[in-house]
Each structure stands twice: as C-alpha cells, then as structure tokens.
C-alpha cells in the first residue's frame, strides 16, 4: 500500500516562505500524478495543486503565483514551494497519489502543519 510522509511545515510570518516535502513508498511514483491538499481548522480538506507525470501543473486559484509544485521521480518525492504566505494558508498539508480521474487514494499521511502568523 502506498504511504506518504510529509515534512517541512512550521510557523512563519506573513510574507514568508516554506518548502514542503512528501516522501512516498509502496508505489511506482513516476507513473502517477501527484497532488497537495490542505485542511484548515474547522474546514474540509481542499485540493491545492497537482502535477502530472509529464510535469504539467495546476493550482487552486488562491495559491496561483505563490506556490510551486514539483517532483523528483528518482527520489520518489513531491515538493511544494510556498512563497508570500498568508494567514489563510494556515492548515495541515497533505500529499497524495492521484488516479487517472484525479481521485486521491484512501491512504493519507500524517500531514505537516503550516501556521502563518505574526
């Protein structure tokens, strides 16, 4: 079964940056599209960004121009570079592997907490 280990979160001031990482195991990483998701306190989990096997990216409108998703197939690792962070970006961030219809698996990691506050 595929497993995900997210890391890189922390407390940052508004306007700051963080780089999240997601190490995967249990699947052939390079053949799947991958996505980042987040869940803010009291809210449902929402999709943030996707990267296809060919490197095509797509973003939630609220993070376009500030976040960059990337992948290293050799390391089986997914990244999310987050710049110009805002308080509304505060959430637990998760990664997941996507099916051909962009549906994430049922296997979620523990996530990594991002807190944006002055």
C-alpha positions as CSV (number, residue, x, y, z in Angstrom):
1,X,0.0,0.0,0.0
2,X,1.3,3.5,-0.9
3,X,2.4,5.6,2.1
4,X,3.2,9.3,2.3
5,X,5.4,11.2,4.8
6,X,5.0,14.9,4.7
7,X,7.5,17.3,6.3
8,X,8.8,20.9,6.2
9,X,5.9,22.7,7.9
10,X,6.3,25.2,10.6
11,X,5.4,28.7,11.9
12,X,6.2,31.5,9.6
13,X,5.3,35.2,9.4
14,X,3.1,36.6,6.7
15,X,5.1,37.0,3.5
16,X,7.4,34.3,4.5
17,X,8.3,31.0,2.7
18,X,8.3,27.3,3.3
19,X,9.2,24.3,1.3
20,X,7.2,21.1,2.0
21,X,8.3,17.6,1.0
22,X,6.4,14.4,0.6
23,X,8.3,11.1,0.6
24,X,6.4,8.2,-0.9
25,X,6.8,4.5,-0.7
26,X,4.8,1.4,-1.8
27,X,4.1,2.5,-5.4
28,X,5.8,3.3,-8.7
29,X,5.9,7.1,-8.1
30,X,6.9,8.1,-11.6
31,X,3.7,6.8,-13.2
32,X,1.2,8.7,-11.1
33,X,0.1,12.3,-11.0
34,X,0.5,13.7,-7.5
35,X,-1.3,16.3,-5.5
36,X,-1.1,18.5,-2.5
37,X,-4.1,19.1,-0.3
38,X,-4.7,21.1,2.9
39,X,-7.2,21.2,5.8
40,X,-7.7,24.3,7.8
41,X,-9.1,24.2,11.3
42,X,-12.9,23.6,11.2
43,X,-12.9,23.2,7.4
44,X,-12.9,20.3,5.0
45,X,-9.8,19.1,3.2
46,X,-9.3,21.0,-0.1
47,X,-7.1,20.4,-3.1
48,X,-4.2,22.8,-3.6
49,X,-2.1,21.7,-6.5
50,X,-1.5,18.9,-9.0
51,X,1.5,17.8,-11.1
52,X,1.2,15.2,-13.8
53,X,3.7,12.6,-14.8
54,X,4.8,14.9,-17.6
55,X,5.3,17.9,-15.2
56,X,2.1,19.8,-16.1
57,X,0.9,21.7,-13.1
58,X,-2.4,23.1,-11.9
59,X,-3.2,25.2,-8.9
60,X,-6.0,26.4,-6.7
61,X,-6.8,30.0,-7.6
62,X,-6.0,31.2,-4.1
63,X,-2.4,30.0,-4.4
64,X,-1.6,30.7,-8.0
65,X,1.6,32.7,-8.5
66,X,2.7,32.0,-4.9
67,X,3.0,28.2,-4.7
68,X,5.0,25.8,-6.9
69,X,4.6,22.1,-7.0
70,X,7.4,19.9,-8.3
71,X,8.5,16.3,-8.2
72,X,11.8,14.3,-8.2
73,X,11.0,10.9,-9.6
74,X,14.4,9.5,-8.7
75,X,13.8,10.3,-5.1
76,X,10.1,9.5,-5.2
77,X,9.5,12.8,-3.5
78,X,6.9,15.6,-4.1
79,X,7.6,19.2,-3.2
80,X,5.5,22.3,-2.6
81,X,7.4,25.7,-2.5
82,X,5.2,28.2,-0.8
83,X,6.1,31.9,-1.1
84,X,4.3,35.1,0.1
85,X,2.4,33.1,2.7
86,X,-0.8,34.5,4.1
87,X,-2.6,33.7,7.4
88,X,-5.3,32.0,5.3
89,X,-2.7,29.4,4.2
90,X,-2.6,28.1,7.7
91,X,-3.6,24.4,7.6
92,X,-2.3,20.9,7.7
93,X,-0.9,20.0,4.3
94,X,-1.1,16.5,2.8
95,X,0.1,14.9,-0.4
96,X,-1.5,12.0,-2.3
97,X,-1.2,10.0,-5.4
98,X,-3.9,10.5,-8.0
99,X,-5.8,8.1,-10.2
100,X,-6.4,8.7,-13.9
101,X,-9.5,10.6,-12.9
102,X,-7.6,12.7,-10.4
103,X,-9.1,11.0,-7.3
104,X,-6.7,10.7,-4.4
105,X,-6.1,7.3,-2.7
106,X,-7.6,6.5,0.7
107,X,-4.1,6.4,2.2
108,X,-3.4,9.7,3.8
109,X,-0.2,10.5,5.7
110,X,0.0,12.5,9.0
111,X,0.4,15.8,7.2
112,X,2.6,18.7,8.1
113,X,1.3,21.7,9.9
114,X,1.8,25.2,8.4
115,X,1.0,28.2,10.6
116,X,1.2,31.7,9.2
117,X,1.0,34.3,11.9
118,X,2.7,37.5,13.1
